[in-house]
Amino acid sequence: MRPTPSLFRSGPCPLAVRAAAAGLLTLLLALPPALALTVTVFSALPTQAAQNAAYHGNVQSHIFHQQGCTYYACKACTAVFTTRKAALDAGFRPCKVCRP
């Protein structure tokens, strides 16, 4: 008796995946600018606004830190807030280390 091939061992056909990705890219590029998705890119270099910010928020843990905190300049701390209220309104919680 021959073993039946498992459906879990074989992945999707690479050509089918490539064709689907190309089709999706074509559709996205054909959208008018008003309907196109907006992509926000955060710079790795600190900007003047980020340096003057009172609070940095970690976008992964949703915790915000004040200047002087050990975790203020972490890699995931890309959200910038000028006030504590703005950070709380955005759904971030205060850090338990610096207690802003």
N, C-alpha and C positions, 0 to 999 in steps of 0.2 A: 504494500500500500504506500502510495506517495504522500508525503506531507503537503498539506494545503498551505499556500503562501499566506502569511499573516498580513492583514491590512495595516497593522501598526508599524511594521518594519519598513514599509515603503512609504516615502514621503510624497508630496505633490510633485508633479512633473515640473522640472525647472523651467521648461519652455512655457508652460501654462502660467506659472508664477510671473515670469518675465513679461509675458504678454499682458497679464492683468495689471501689472505695475505700469507698463507703458501706456495702457488705456487710461488708467487713473490719472497719470501725469498729463496726458493730452487733455482730459476733461478739466483739470485744475488750471492749466494754462489758458484754456479757452474762456474761462470765466471773466466777466468784466471786472475792472478794478474795484467797483463798489461792492461786489459780492465776494471778492477774493479774501482769503483768510489773512489775518494780520499776525505776523510772527514777531515776537519780541525777543531780541537777542541782548543778553546782558554782557557787557564788556568785562574782561578779566582785569583790566586796569582800573584803578579807582578814579572816579570822576570827581569834579569839584563838588557836585551836589551830594555825592555819596560820602565825601570826606566831611562835609558840614552837617550831615544827618545826625540827629540825636539818637536814633535807634536803627538797628539792622535786624531784619527778620529772616529766620531760616525758613526757606520755602519748602523744605522736606518735613521738618518737625513742627512748623508753625509756632515757633517760639521766638520772641524778640529780645534783643540785648541792648544795653546802653553802652556808651563809650567807656572804655576802661575794663570791660568784661573780658574774660579769657576767651569767650566764644564770639566776640563782636566781629571779628574779621574771618570767620570760617568760610570755607568754599561755597557752602550752600546759603550763606547769608546775603542774598542778592536783593531782597526786598528792603526798600529804604523808606523810613517814616520820620517825619519831622516832630510829631507829637505822640505821646503815649496813647491818647484817645484814638488817633488814626490807626495805630497798630491793633488796638483792641477791636475797633470797628471792622478791620479787615479779617478778623477771626484768629489773630495770633494771641498767644498767652505769654505772660511775663516769664522771664528766665528765673529759675529758683536759685541761681548763683549770685547774680548781680542785683536781683530784685528791683527792676526799674519801675 
